[in-house]
Structures are given as structure tokens and as C-alpha cells.
Amino acid sequence: MEFPDFAFDPSLPSFIHHSEVLKYLEDYTDRFSIRPHIKFNTKVVSVIPVLGEGKNSEISWDATFQTLDNGDPVTERFDAIMVCVGSGVAQPLLQLSRGLLFPFSCRTGCRTIWI
């Protein structure tokens, strides 16, 4: 259950507590400087596919989101959309009904949004 480029602490037992999973994910986020790209307290308003043109056209996605402090909606274009539902860490970190938004730029330069 670990990322190939970031191992769990080998001193942990085989069946780790959810608090250790949360610590692992937070450590991973900090190790790879992902945290500045995460938008917390943000609601997804809409996600719309945008068709490209030509023979090798690819679909991109316009995602509109808004901060929960009633900020103005903002639309950004992304190369991919990932809907991630996990088993939860103490309480769900991502609830689709609340539309939390997690955009970041991946290492290959694509823009991906996790909702």
C-alpha cells in the first residue's frame, strides 16, 4: 500500500493504524512538495469535457471551483480528472457530495485535478 518511490517506515507493523497512513500521506506530500498545489476548503462547481480538434485530438477538462468562503468561481483547464474514493482516514478526506478539489501539476507537465 505504498508508493514505489516512498516506502513506509519499516519498523511499522503489517497492519498499520489509520493515523500512520495519514502521517505517511502527509510526509509524502511534504517530501515531494505537493502541498502548495492542493486547494483545501474548495468546492467543485462543475467539470466539463472539452473536445480537441484534429485526428489526434485529446479531451481536456474545464473544472470550475470555488473556495468555501464564498470566493468567486474560477475555471481552469486540466489534462485529466481523477475521482478518488478511498477507504477513509479516520473520516473521509474527500467527499464527492462536497466537491473538494485537489489540483496539481504532475512531473510530466500535465495538469491533473483530483475530485
N, C-alpha and C positions, 0 to 999 in steps of 0.2 A: 504494500500500500504506500510505497514511497516513490518520489520522483527519481528517475535514473541518475540525475546529476546532483542529488542531495539526499544523503542517507539519514535514516533515523538514528538516534543515539543508540549504539549497540548495547548499552547497559540496560535499556528498557526491556520489560518482559514482552513475550509474544503477543499478548492481548493487552494493548495499552488503553489507558483511561482517556476519555474524550478530551480532558484538559491537556494531555500530552499531544494529542492530534492537533488541537488548536495552537499550542506552542510551536509545534513543527511547522504548521502553515504560516504562522506569523514570522518565524525565523526564516523560512524560505522567502517570504515576501521581502523581508529586510535584506537578506543575502543577495538577492537579485534585483534590488532597487525597484520593486514593483509598486510599493505602497503609494508613491506620488502619483501613480496613474489610476488609482482606484478612486471612484467617486462614491463616497458614503452619503447616506441620507438623501438619496436621489431616486425619483420615481420615473420609470419608463412610461412615456405617454403613448408612443407608437413605434413600431418597427415595420418598415415598408421595403419590399424588394425593389431594386432599380435595375432594369434590364439594360445590358450593354448593347452596343451595335457592332455589326460585322460578323464574320464567320467564327472567330474565336472569342466572341463576347462572353463576358463573365457577369454574374449577378453581383451587385454590391447592395448595401443596405443603408437606408436612411433611418437613423434612430433619433427620435425626439425624446428629450428627457428634461426634467425639471427638479430643482432642489426642493426638498420638503419645507423649506422656509418661504415657500411661495415665490421663488425666483421665476424669471421669465423662461418659457420653454426654449430649449436650444436644440437644433438639429445638426447632427454630424453624420458623415458617410463613413461606413466601415466595410471592410472586405469580407467579413464573416460575422455570424451571430452564433453564439453558443448558449443554449439553455441548459443550465447546470442545476440539477437537483441532487443533493447528496443525502446521506443518512442523518445529517444534522450534527452539530457540535454543541451539546447542552441544549441549545434552542436553535431552530433553523436560522442560518445566516442569510439565506436567500429565499424569499417567499415570492413566488410569481404573482400572487394576487396584489402584492405591494409594489411590484415592479422595480426592485432595486437594480441598479446599473453598475457594471464593473467594466469600463473600457480600459484598454491598454494597447500599446504597440508591441507586437511580437518581434523576436530577434531578426526575422527576415524582412522586416519593414512593413508587413501588412498591419492593418488596423482591425482589431477584433473587439467585439463587445460581448460581455457575458451578462445574460439576464436570467 
